[in-house]
Amino acid sequence: MAVAPDRRVGQYWTRNGTAEADALTRTRSAVDSVDYVRRINAAFISARPVARCTPPPMLEIAGIRLCGICRQCFRWRCRRSGEDMLIRVPENEFKPLVDRDKITADIKEHLGPWTSLLRDLVSYGSNLIPRCYSSSEKNLKDAVLLPILLRQAVAMLDGIELLLTSGATHAANLQMRALFEASVYIDWILLGDSERKAEYYYVHNLRRKRVWARRTQSGSPESQEFIAMMNKSGVPIDDKLREASKNELQEIDRILSQPKFAVISNDIEKHRGGKRFDPPWYFPLGERSLLTMARTVDKTSQYVLLYSGASEVMHVSNYGHHVRFRRGEVIFQPIRSVEGFENVFRFSTINALLTFRRILDQYRPGELPAFRRKYMEKWQREFISFPQITVKVETTRI
């Protein structure tokens, strides 16, 4: 039975004039109720619910009309711009390239124990940082090694776990690369002369921060090109930033004027050789690149297999990550996939475990037996017995 709205009183009636609550209940959802509810007179909103017979509408109560229910006042209070009234519908992904739900469900079902292992290592590392720092002498070397470099390693491992859990394996290579670099720095600093290496790291950072602060100060050699570039980009340097940078610049100059830091700053300046930018922080200490440093700490093979491959992701220098060319066709690679999952997992886990052990050996050697037991009981099984992954390719022609 068709049901239509009576706009006069805001109630429902049947075409044969008989009030039937059962039919109304079944068919009311088919009516544009929102369109009609807002037209119900205020005099009838307190009527009893519809039963077998619909009683006559209640009479209007005389009195002053409240502004809360006055139609004119209500419309005035609810005025919004056309943009605010728009219903924002999110974009739908192109499934052959990004199928978030499917890849996340597949990883949760088949690779959950291995992503859980990474999460467990992150939790362990987050506790290791403050535990070791509390045992240290809290000098500059300890500050560089623990809340800076070790924190960087744990943060990158955390990012790897999040990306792998979401199937963003390709992007996880960048975090794996950064984790490897932090682990090499930690090993190299702990080889010897650790305090001096930490001082070079610190002074190099201060010199780079000083360059940025000088760029905001009118009249400095670094400022002219930078300010013009920012103005052209629509991001002018305001007085607040200029004043903050001025204070930071004074503090940096104060620190670098200390005798031991002044000697290091002059040494970096000498190795700069008149070039536009400073060399890497380790360059004055005899290492020419991260590769030579990796050789020094016996991680050359990881550099070749891991760092070089991840650098291709960073610099988009390998088209094979994105497309395949075959018989005159261009085959797109999916953005999210488990392809390469095992490599990222293994290299990341290895570097995390080795770094944690190296830090424990330096700061809390008494915990090493417990760390070995933890590895044997909690992490070894998943690390060794990684499942065989077969990637099923589904082709969609565009």
C-alpha positions as CSV (number, residue, x, y, z in Angstrom):
1,M,0.0,0.0,0.0
2,A,1.5,3.4,-1.0
3,V,2.0,5.8,1.8
4,A,2.3,9.6,1.3
5,P,3.2,12.4,3.7
6,D,0.6,14.9,4.7
7,R,2.6,18.2,4.7
8,R,-0.2,20.1,6.4
9,V,0.2,18.4,9.8
10,G,3.4,16.4,9.4
11,Q,1.7,13.0,9.9
12,Y,1.2,10.1,7.6
13,W,-2.0,8.9,6.0
14,T,-3.0,6.1,3.6
15,R,-4.6,6.7,0.3
16,N,-7.9,5.0,1.3
17,G,-8.1,7.3,4.3
18,T,-7.5,4.5,6.9
19,A,-4.8,4.9,9.4
20,E,-2.8,1.7,9.6
21,A,0.2,1.8,11.9
22,D,1.6,-1.6,10.7
23,A,1.7,-0.5,7.1
24,L,3.2,2.8,8.2
25,T,6.0,1.0,10.1
26,R,6.8,-1.2,7.1
27,T,6.9,1.6,4.6
28,R,8.1,4.6,6.5
29,S,11.8,4.0,5.7
30,A,10.9,4.3,2.0
31,V,9.8,7.9,2.5
32,D,12.2,10.8,2.5
33,S,11.6,11.4,6.2
34,V,14.3,14.0,6.6
35,D,12.6,16.2,4.0
36,Y,9.3,16.1,5.8
37,V,10.3,16.1,9.5
38,R,11.8,19.5,9.2
39,R,8.4,20.8,8.0
40,I,6.4,19.5,11.0
41,N,4.6,22.3,12.9
42,A,5.9,22.9,16.4
43,A,2.3,22.5,17.7
44,F,2.2,18.8,16.9
45,I,5.6,17.5,18.0
46,S,4.2,16.5,21.4
47,A,1.4,14.2,20.0
48,R,1.1,10.6,21.2
49,P,2.8,7.9,19.1
50,V,0.7,6.5,16.3
51,A,-1.4,3.4,17.4
52,R,-4.2,1.5,15.6
53,C,-6.1,4.7,15.2
54,T,-4.5,8.0,14.7
55,P,-6.0,10.6,17.1
56,P,-6.7,14.1,15.9
57,P,-3.7,16.5,16.1
58,M,-3.2,18.4,19.3
59,L,-4.3,22.0,19.3
60,E,-1.7,24.7,19.2
61,I,-0.7,26.0,22.6
62,A,-1.1,29.8,22.7
63,G,1.8,31.9,23.9
64,I,5.0,33.6,22.9
65,R,6.8,31.8,20.2
66,L,10.2,30.6,21.3
67,C,13.2,31.7,19.2
68,G,14.5,28.1,19.4
69,I,11.6,26.8,17.3
70,C,10.8,29.9,15.3
71,R,11.2,29.0,11.7
72,Q,12.7,32.3,10.7
73,C,15.1,32.4,13.7
74,F,16.1,28.8,13.2
75,R,16.9,29.3,9.5
76,W,19.0,32.4,10.4
77,R,21.0,30.5,13.0
78,C,21.7,27.6,10.7
79,R,22.9,29.5,7.7
80,R,26.1,28.1,6.4
81,S,28.2,28.7,3.4
82,G,27.7,26.4,0.4
83,E,31.1,24.9,1.0
84,D,30.3,23.9,4.6
85,M,27.1,22.2,3.5
86,L,28.9,19.9,1.1
87,I,29.2,16.3,2.0
88,R,32.8,15.4,1.5
89,V,33.1,12.0,-0.1
90,P,36.5,10.4,0.1
91,E,38.3,9.2,-3.0
92,N,38.2,5.5,-3.8
93,E,41.5,3.9,-4.5
94,F,42.3,2.1,-7.8
95,K,42.3,-1.4,-6.5
96,P,44.9,-2.9,-8.9
97,L,47.5,-0.4,-7.5
98,V,46.3,0.1,-3.9
99,D,44.1,-2.5,-2.3
100,R,44.5,-1.6,1.3
101,D,41.9,-3.9,2.8
102,K,43.1,-7.0,1.0
103,I,46.8,-6.6,1.6
104,T,46.4,-5.7,5.2
105,A,44.1,-8.8,5.8
106,D,46.6,-11.1,4.0
107,I,49.5,-9.9,6.1
108,K,47.5,-10.2,9.3
109,E,46.5,-13.7,8.4
110,H,49.8,-15.1,7.0
111,L,52.6,-12.8,8.4
112,G,51.2,-11.7,11.8
113,P,53.9,-13.5,13.9
114,W,56.7,-11.7,12.0
115,T,55.2,-8.2,12.3
116,S,54.6,-9.0,16.0
117,L,58.3,-9.8,16.3
118,L,59.2,-6.4,14.9
119,R,56.8,-4.7,17.3
120,D,58.3,-6.6,20.2
121,L,61.8,-5.5,19.3
122,V,60.6,-1.9,19.1
123,S,59.1,-2.2,22.6
124,Y,62.4,-3.7,23.9
125,G,64.4,-0.9,22.3
126,S,62.2,1.8,23.8
127,N,63.0,0.5,27.2
128,L,66.7,0.0,26.4
129,I,67.3,3.7,25.7
130,P,66.4,5.1,29.2
131,R,67.8,2.0,31.0
132,C,71.2,2.4,29.4
133,Y,71.3,6.2,29.8
134,S,70.6,5.9,33.5
135,S,73.7,3.6,33.7
136,S,75.9,6.0,31.7
137,E,78.1,8.9,32.7
138,K,75.6,11.2,30.8
139,N,78.3,12.9,28.9
140,L,78.2,14.1,25.3
141,K,79.2,10.6,23.9
142,D,76.3,9.0,25.8
143,A,73.8,11.7,24.6
144,V,74.9,11.1,20.9
145,L,74.8,7.3,21.2
146,L,71.6,6.7,23.2
147,P,68.8,9.4,22.8
148,I,70.0,10.3,19.3
149,L,71.5,7.4,17.4
150,L,69.8,4.5,19.2
151,R,66.6,6.4,19.3
152,Q,66.9,6.8,15.5
153,A,67.4,3.1,15.1
154,V,64.3,2.2,17.2
155,A,62.2,4.9,15.5
156,M,63.1,3.5,12.0
157,L,62.3,0.0,13.2
158,D,59.0,1.2,14.4
159,G,58.3,2.7,11.0
160,I,59.3,-0.5,9.3
161,E,56.8,-2.5,11.4
162,L,54.0,0.0,10.6
163,L,54.7,-0.1,6.9
164,L,55.1,-3.8,6.6
165,T,51.9,-4.4,8.5
166,S,50.1,-2.2,6.0
167,G,51.8,-3.8,3.0
168,A,53.9,-0.8,2.1
169,T,57.0,-2.9,1.6
170,H,58.5,-0.7,-1.1
171,A,58.4,2.4,1.2
172,A,59.8,0.4,4.1
173,N,63.2,0.2,2.3
174,L,63.8,3.8,3.2
175,Q,63.4,3.2,7.0
176,M,65.6,0.1,6.6
177,R,68.3,2.2,5.0
178,A,68.2,4.8,7.8
179,L,68.3,2.0,10.4
180,F,71.4,0.5,8.8
181,E,73.1,3.9,8.7
182,A,72.4,4.5,12.4
183,S,73.7,1.1,13.3
184,V,76.9,1.8,11.4
185,Y,77.4,5.1,13.2
186,I,76.9,3.4,16.6
187,D,79.4,0.6,15.8
188,W,82.0,3.1,14.5
189,I,81.8,5.5,17.4
190,L,82.2,2.6,19.9
191,L,85.3,1.3,18.1
192,G,87.4,3.8,19.9
193,D,88.0,7.5,20.5
194,S,84.2,7.7,21.2
195,E,84.1,11.1,22.9
196,R,86.0,12.8,20.1
197,K,83.8,11.3,17.4
198,A,80.7,12.4,19.4
199,E,82.1,15.9,19.6
200,Y,82.6,16.1,15.8
201,Y,79.0,14.9,15.3
202,Y,77.8,17.6,17.7
203,V,79.8,20.4,16.3
204,H,78.9,19.5,12.7
205,N,75.2,19.7,13.7
206,L,75.7,23.1,15.3
207,R,77.4,24.4,12.2
208,R,74.5,23.2,10.0
209,K,72.0,24.8,12.3
210,R,74.0,28.0,12.2
211,V,73.7,28.1,8.4
212,W,70.0,27.9,8.6
213,A,69.8,30.6,11.3
214,R,72.0,32.9,9.3
215,R,69.7,32.5,6.2
216,T,67.0,34.5,8.0
217,Q,69.2,37.4,9.1
218,S,69.3,40.3,6.6
219,G,72.8,41.3,5.6
220,S,74.4,37.9,6.1
221,P,76.0,36.2,3.0
222,E,73.6,33.2,3.4
223,S,70.4,35.4,3.6
224,Q,70.2,37.2,0.2
225,E,69.5,34.2,-2.0
226,F,67.4,32.3,0.7
227,I,65.1,35.2,1.5
228,A,64.5,35.9,-2.2
229,M,63.7,32.2,-2.7
230,M,61.3,32.2,0.2
231,N,59.5,35.3,-1.0
232,K,59.2,33.8,-4.5
233,S,57.7,30.6,-3.0
234,G,55.1,32.6,-1.0
235,V,56.7,31.8,2.4
236,P,58.3,35.1,3.5
237,I,60.5,35.3,6.6
238,D,58.5,37.1,9.3
239,D,59.9,39.0,12.3
240,K,59.0,36.3,14.8
241,L,61.1,33.7,12.9
242,R,63.9,36.2,12.4
243,E,64.1,37.0,16.1
244,A,64.0,33.4,17.1
245,S,66.8,32.6,14.7
246,K,68.8,35.5,16.0
247,N,68.7,34.1,19.5
248,E,69.6,30.6,18.3
249,L,72.5,32.0,16.3
250,Q,73.9,33.8,19.4
251,E,73.6,30.5,21.5
252,I,75.3,28.5,18.8
253,D,78.2,31.0,18.5
254,R,78.5,30.9,22.3
255,I,78.9,27.1,22.3
256,L,81.3,27.0,19.3
257,S,83.5,29.6,21.0
258,Q,84.4,27.1,23.7
259,P,88.0,26.0,23.1
260,K,87.5,22.3,22.5
261,F,84.6,23.0,20.1
262,A,86.3,25.9,18.4
263,V,89.2,23.6,17.4
264,I,86.8,21.1,15.9
265,S,84.9,23.8,14.1
266,N,88.1,25.1,12.6
267,D,89.1,21.6,11.5
268,I,85.8,21.1,9.7
269,E,86.2,24.5,8.1
270,K,89.7,23.4,6.9
271,H,88.3,20.2,5.4
272,R,85.6,22.2,3.7
273,G,88.2,23.6,1.4
274,G,86.2,26.6,0.3
275,K,83.3,24.6,-0.9
276,R,79.7,25.7,-0.4
277,F,78.8,23.1,2.3
278,D,80.6,21.3,5.1
279,P,81.8,17.7,4.4
280,P,80.2,14.8,6.4
281,W,80.8,14.9,10.1
282,Y,83.1,11.9,10.0
283,F,85.2,13.1,7.0
284,P,87.8,15.0,9.1
285,L,88.2,11.8,11.2
286,G,89.4,9.7,8.3
287,E,86.3,8.2,6.8
288,R,85.5,9.3,3.3
289,S,82.0,7.9,3.0
290,L,79.5,5.6,4.7
291,L,80.9,2.8,2.5
292,T,84.4,3.2,4.0
293,M,82.9,3.3,7.5
294,A,80.9,0.2,6.8
295,R,84.1,-1.5,5.8
296,T,85.7,-0.4,9.1
297,V,82.9,-2.0,11.2
298,D,82.8,-5.1,9.0
299,K,79.4,-4.4,7.4
300,T,80.4,-4.2,3.7
301,S,78.2,-7.0,2.6
302,Q,75.1,-5.3,4.2
303,Y,76.1,-2.0,2.5
304,V,76.2,-3.7,-0.9
305,L,73.0,-5.7,-0.5
306,L,70.9,-3.4,1.7
307,Y,72.0,0.2,1.4
308,S,72.6,0.3,-2.3
309,G,69.3,-1.4,-3.1
310,A,67.4,0.9,-0.7
311,S,69.2,3.9,-2.3
312,E,67.5,2.9,-5.5
313,V,64.2,3.4,-3.8
314,M,65.2,6.7,-2.3
315,H,66.4,8.1,-5.6
316,V,63.9,6.4,-7.9
317,S,66.8,5.0,-9.9
318,N,65.4,1.6,-10.7
319,Y,62.3,1.6,-12.9
320,G,61.8,-2.1,-12.2
321,H,60.3,-1.2,-8.8
322,H,57.4,0.4,-10.6
323,V,56.8,-1.1,-14.1
324,R,57.6,-4.1,-16.3
325,F,58.1,-3.8,-20.0
326,R,56.9,-6.9,-22.0
327,R,56.0,-7.3,-25.6
328,G,55.1,-3.7,-26.2
329,E,53.1,-3.5,-22.9
330,V,53.8,-1.5,-19.8
331,I,52.8,-3.5,-16.7
332,F,52.3,-1.4,-13.5
333,Q,53.5,-2.8,-10.2
334,P,51.1,-2.4,-7.2
335,I,52.0,0.2,-4.7
336,R,51.3,-2.1,-1.8
337,S,52.6,-5.7,-2.0
338,V,54.4,-8.4,0.0
339,E,57.1,-8.6,-2.6
340,G,60.4,-7.9,-0.8
341,F,58.8,-8.4,2.6
342,E,61.3,-11.0,3.7
343,N,64.4,-9.0,2.8
344,V,63.2,-5.9,4.7
345,F,62.2,-8.1,7.7
346,R,65.5,-10.0,7.9
347,F,67.9,-7.1,7.4
348,S,65.9,-4.9,9.8
349,T,65.8,-7.6,12.5
350,I,69.5,-8.4,12.1
351,N,70.6,-4.8,12.5
352,A,68.2,-4.2,15.4
353,L,69.5,-7.2,17.3
354,L,73.1,-6.5,16.6
355,T,72.7,-2.9,17.7
356,F,70.9,-3.8,20.9
357,R,73.6,-6.2,21.8
358,R,76.4,-3.7,21.0
359,I,74.7,-1.1,23.2
360,L,74.2,-3.6,26.1
361,D,77.9,-4.6,25.8
362,Q,78.9,-1.0,26.3
363,Y,76.4,0.1,29.0
364,R,74.9,-3.0,30.7
365,P,77.0,-6.0,30.0
366,G,75.4,-7.9,32.9
367,E,72.2,-8.1,30.9
368,L,73.7,-9.9,27.9
369,P,72.9,-13.4,29.2
370,A,69.3,-12.4,29.7
371,F,69.2,-10.8,26.2
372,R,70.5,-14.1,24.7
373,R,67.8,-16.1,26.5
374,K,65.1,-13.6,25.3
375,Y,66.3,-14.1,21.8
376,M,66.2,-17.9,22.1
377,E,62.8,-18.0,23.8
378,K,60.9,-15.2,22.0
379,W,62.5,-14.2,18.7
380,Q,64.6,-16.9,17.2
381,R,61.8,-19.1,16.0
382,E,60.1,-16.5,13.8
383,F,63.4,-15.0,12.7
384,I,64.7,-18.4,11.4
385,S,61.5,-19.9,10.1
386,F,60.2,-17.3,7.7
387,P,57.5,-18.7,5.4
388,Q,57.7,-19.1,1.7
389,I,55.9,-16.2,0.0
390,T,54.3,-16.6,-3.4
391,V,53.0,-13.4,-5.0
392,K,49.9,-13.9,-7.1
393,V,49.8,-11.4,-9.9
394,E,46.4,-10.2,-11.2
395,T,46.6,-8.1,-14.4
396,T,44.2,-5.3,-15.1
397,R,44.4,-3.8,-18.6
398,I,44.0,0.0,-18.8
